[in-house]
Amino acid sequence: MPHVVLTGGPGAGKTTVLAALAAMGYTTVEDSARAIIAERVARDASPRPDLPTFAREILRRDIDKYLGQPPTSQWVFFDRGLIDSVGMLQEVAPLPAHELQAMLAAYPFHPSVFVFPPWEAIYVNDSERDQSFTDAINVHDKVVLWYRSCGYIVHEVPRLPVAQRAQHVLEYLAQGNASPRFTC
């Protein structure tokens, strides 16, 4: 499966590694949540709507982004992605089990998910990232549990310089892995 997720809590280096992969010629897909927050801040609105609305809008955009990728045999790297947004939605408005399974089956990703662990040395706040480092740790922990519960292989990306992190992801993918189990 050429669709690959880079995930984890905020400020762990996902977007920076995504930029490095893009510079190498890979197709990358940006995080929808940051775009929504930036749009709302630009309108002088609160950064996020209520959680159910926020989760649904992220999921809607993530589905559009997924479907907008042309068929390819090359890796396409997603900064988070719709599996994350489904997990967020499950926290606030759970889908019935059969709908959840159908959603996961309709939008498959590579069975290995690359999780970027919290890294306080690189963590910074910006206009779209207003969470504390403690919040980032909590998000990371939820994301890891969510992906594991869905049957994905969670692979932690080591804390290395950006180019080495990108290379680590590519080398891991070159090894090949088993199919996901989708057991949410």
C-alpha positions in Angstrom: 0.0 0.0 0.0 1.7 3.2 -1.1 -0.2 5.5 1.4 2.0 6.0 4.5 1.1 7.8 7.7 3.4 9.9 9.8 1.7 10.5 13.1 2.2 11.4 16.8 1.5 14.3 19.1 2.0 17.9 18.0 5.5 19.3 17.7 7.3 15.9 17.3 8.8 16.7 13.9 6.3 15.1 11.5 5.8 18.1 9.3 9.6 18.8 9.1 10.3 15.2 8.0 7.4 15.4 5.6 9.1 18.4 4.0 12.3 16.5 3.8 10.5 13.7 2.0 8.9 16.2 -0.4 12.3 17.6 -1.1 13.4 14.1 -2.1 10.6 14.0 -4.7 7.9 12.1 -2.7 4.3 13.1 -2.7 3.2 14.5 0.7 -0.2 15.4 2.1 -0.5 18.1 4.8 -2.3 17.8 8.1 -5.9 19.0 7.9 -6.2 20.1 11.5 -3.5 22.8 11.2 -5.2 24.2 8.0 -8.5 24.4 9.8 -6.9 26.2 12.8 -5.1 28.6 10.5 -8.2 29.4 8.6 -10.2 30.1 11.8 -7.4 32.2 13.3 -7.2 34.3 10.1 -11.0 35.0 10.5 -10.4 36.0 14.2 -12.4 33.0 15.3 -11.4 30.6 18.1 -8.7 28.2 16.9 -11.0 25.2 17.0 -14.8 24.7 16.9 -16.4 22.3 19.3 -14.7 18.9 19.3 -17.3 16.9 17.3 -17.5 19.6 14.6 -13.7 19.8 14.5 -13.3 16.0 14.2 -15.9 15.8 11.4 -14.3 18.6 9.5 -10.9 17.1 9.8 -12.3 13.7 8.6 -14.1 15.3 5.7 -10.9 17.0 4.5 -8.8 13.9 5.1 -11.2 11.8 3.0 -11.0 14.4 0.2 -7.2 14.4 0.4 -7.0 10.7 0.3 -9.4 10.5 -2.7 -7.5 13.3 -4.4 -4.3 11.3 -4.7 -3.8 9.8 -8.2 -3.2 6.1 -8.3 0.5 5.4 -8.0 3.0 2.8 -7.0 5.2 5.4 -5.3 5.0 6.2 -1.6 2.6 9.0 -0.7 3.2 10.3 2.8 0.4 11.7 5.0 1.0 14.1 7.9 -1.4 12.3 10.1 -4.4 11.3 8.0 -7.9 10.0 8.2 -7.1 7.2 10.6 -6.1 9.9 13.1 -9.3 11.8 12.4 -11.5 8.7 12.7 -9.8 8.1 16.1 -10.6 11.7 17.2 -14.2 11.2 16.1 -14.4 8.0 18.0 -13.6 9.8 21.2 -16.5 12.2 20.8 -19.1 10.5 18.6 -18.3 6.8 18.1 -19.3 5.1 14.9 -21.1 1.8 15.1 -18.6 -1.0 14.7 -19.6 -2.0 11.2 -19.3 1.6 10.0 -15.9 1.9 11.6 -14.7 -1.3 9.9 -16.1 -0.1 6.6 -14.3 3.3 6.9 -11.0 1.6 7.7 -11.4 -0.8 4.8 -12.4 1.9 2.3 -9.3 4.0 3.0 -6.3 1.6 3.4 -2.9 2.8 4.5 0.4 1.0 4.7 0.3 -1.5 7.6 3.2 0.2 9.4 2.5 3.7 10.8 5.4 5.9 11.7 4.9 7.4 15.1 7.0 10.4 16.1 7.5 10.4 19.9 7.2 13.6 22.0 10.6 15.4 21.9 10.8 18.3 24.2 14.0 19.6 22.7 12.3 20.4 19.4 8.8 21.3 20.7 7.6 24.8 20.0 4.3 26.5 20.0 3.1 28.5 17.0 -0.1 30.0 15.7 -1.7 26.6 15.0 0.0 24.7 17.9 -1.2 26.0 21.2 -1.0 22.8 23.2 1.4 22.3 26.0 4.1 19.7 25.9 2.1 17.6 28.3 -0.8 17.8 25.9 1.5 16.6 23.2 2.4 13.6 25.3 -1.3 12.8 25.9 -2.1 13.0 22.2 0.9 10.8 21.4 -0.3 8.2 23.8 -3.9 8.2 22.5 -2.6 8.0 18.9 -0.4 5.0 19.7 -3.3 3.1 21.4 -5.7 4.0 18.6 -3.4 2.7 15.8 -2.6 -0.5 17.7 -6.3 -1.1 18.4 -6.9 -0.8 14.7 -4.3 -3.5 14.0 -1.6 -1.2 12.5 2.1 -1.9 13.2 3.3 1.1 15.2 6.9 2.0 14.4 8.5 4.7 16.5 10.8 7.0 14.5 14.0 7.6 16.5 15.0 11.1 17.6 17.6 11.9 15.0 18.4 14.8 12.7 15.7 15.4 10.1 17.5 13.8 7.1 18.3 10.7 9.1 14.7 10.4 10.3 13.4 10.6 6.7 16.0 8.0 5.7 14.9 5.8 8.6 11.3 5.9 7.3 12.4 5.0 3.8 14.7 2.2 4.9 12.0 0.7 7.1 9.5 0.8 4.2 12.0 -0.9 1.9 12.0 -3.9 4.3 8.3 -4.7 3.7 5.7 -5.6 6.4 2.6 -7.7 7.1 -1.0 -6.6 6.3 -3.0 -4.6 8.9 -5.7 -6.4 10.8 -8.3 -3.6 11.2 -9.6 -4.6 14.6 -10.9 -1.4 16.0 
